[in-house]
Amino acid sequence: MDETVVKKKTFKSLIVLIVTALVVVGGSVSAFFILTKSSKTQYFLAEVETYKQMGTLVEDRYKNELNWVKVQEEKPVETKYDLSGEWNDPSVAPEMQEIQSIVNSVTVSMDQVYNPKKKELEAALSGKLGNVTVDFGSIFATTEKLVVALPFMEELIRFDDKDFGKLMREFDADFEGNENLGLADLFEIKPASMKEAESYIEKEYVEFLVKELPEDAFTSVKEEIIVADQKVKAKKITMDLSEKQVKTLLKDVLAKAKKDEKLKEIVKDQLGVSSFAGDFSPSDLTLVVEEFDKGIEEAIKAVDTLAIPNGIQSTIWLQSNQIVQRDFVVTMGSSADDVVTVKLTGTQLLEKADQQWDYKFTVTDSFGDESVVDFTGKLAWKDQQANDTIAISVEDMKISYKGKEELVDNKRSFTRTFAFSNGFDEPSLTWKGSATHDSDEMKADHTFSVSDQNADVEMFNVHLKQQGKIVKKVNMPEETDGTVNIGQMDKAEIESFIESEVSKVENWFYDLIGKVEGELY
């Protein structure tokens, strides 16, 4: 692999690592500071409690849907999807009427069965045009193999995970990638290695960073503020880090990372896990670790040249240990004459029946030019009914969401609209439907409509029907001596096999075209 590409991927892996650390910081400090009540402790516990409250609110509203997710993680489930289109335009041009008819007559279906315990998957794809039904084939997967059944072949096609490296070398003698295809990773939402990595980063870096933050950088006072037109008696906690303190923290964390052999192994392992089908070869991974070391050394040297004239100031206002207002600002750059100021200010109120927030994110460059992003929202959930609005605005551009929901027993009906405007165009996507989730089955009907100021919202619709139920198992196909094992064939045998099947594919395709033409004409 080209060294430049590896360097880019190394940089990407470092970013992923940093983001992972930021994600886990919310859940790490509560146990770490459980016995102390300093201003620093209260600052981080407030972040934890606010994060937990957000999760609780989501779980309360979407309890049925989340329970069904758990069912899918524990039991074999069959899910059927039917996708169809609807084009209602009475004024369509004559030459487009045939296409309109086809759109309104086509349904694409997928039937999927997944067993999370045995790690087996079946997916079958089919279609329908009027009275013509088409079987496109099925694929079966385990952690060890793929088996494919095609409509124009009597034999099954098999490929074993362990044969990937061998197959690649049949077509590229210099291949140095993974020996395995990595099918096991398809069955893991979050691989065990990633969980271990997050746990290690949380313990070794998040807790280290929190420990190293000086206690005297945190102060607190009581203050009355206005949040969502309400007077709130809050505790104001400020973290004020000087430029010297910020640089010391950065150097300490980087120096710790530079000596951390396990961290390097984590970076290497995570890239190996994410490199499905040989994206990274062993030599590439070794080069990644070398570039990681160089990158850390360069970063440590770069800290001294950074300009952080005012350090970092972060202030939060708490009510009942939850954040109701926030003010964060940092100015940073490569030199005193080339700095960027990043500021985040806003309020939030996360109550059980009503959650609302109003935040402003501002970036100011060294010339004084500002870029401002406004992020506002109000979510209401009362008497099993929801009324939500969310908006993100940047100058003349605005992205918005409006949603209404009603839950009756286990059936949720909803209308959700996503809109965009830039002063000229105002397209929107409306998602209507209903979904019922029981303990052993679910069903849902979705309709998606796209519109703008020039098109009727009902003119173009996409319909998706979904049905799921618990089943006993995945019905894996019975293999015979005639099963074609691609991994055990050499290049010449594979090419010969493909050539021998071409005529079958052509016959199947022409037969399909004939049926479609018969249906249309």
CORKACOR-V316796 format. One record per helix or strand of 2 or more residues. SS is the DSSP state (A for helix, B for strand). FROM is the first residue (numbers start at 1). LEN is the number of residues. If there is no record, write none. Layout:
# CORKACOR-V316796
ss:SS from:FROM len:LEN
ss:SS from:FROM len:LEN
This chain:
# CORKACOR-V316796
ss:A from:3 len:30
ss:A from:39 len:23
ss:A from:63 len:12
ss:B from:77 len:11
ss:A from:94 len:12
ss:B from:106 len:10
ss:B from:120 len:10
ss:B from:132 len:10
ss:B from:145 len:5
ss:B from:157 len:4
ss:A from:161 len:11
ss:A from:183 len:5
ss:A from:192 len:21
ss:A from:215 len:3
ss:B from:218 len:10
ss:B from:230 len:12
ss:A from:243 len:17
ss:A from:261 len:14
ss:A from:282 len:24
ss:B from:312 len:8
ss:B from:322 len:14
ss:B from:338 len:13
ss:B from:354 len:11
ss:B from:370 len:13
ss:B from:385 len:10
ss:B from:397 len:12
ss:B from:411 len:11
ss:B from:428 len:10
ss:B from:441 len:12
ss:B from:460 len:11
ss:B from:484 len:2
ss:A from:486 len:3
ss:A from:491 len:30
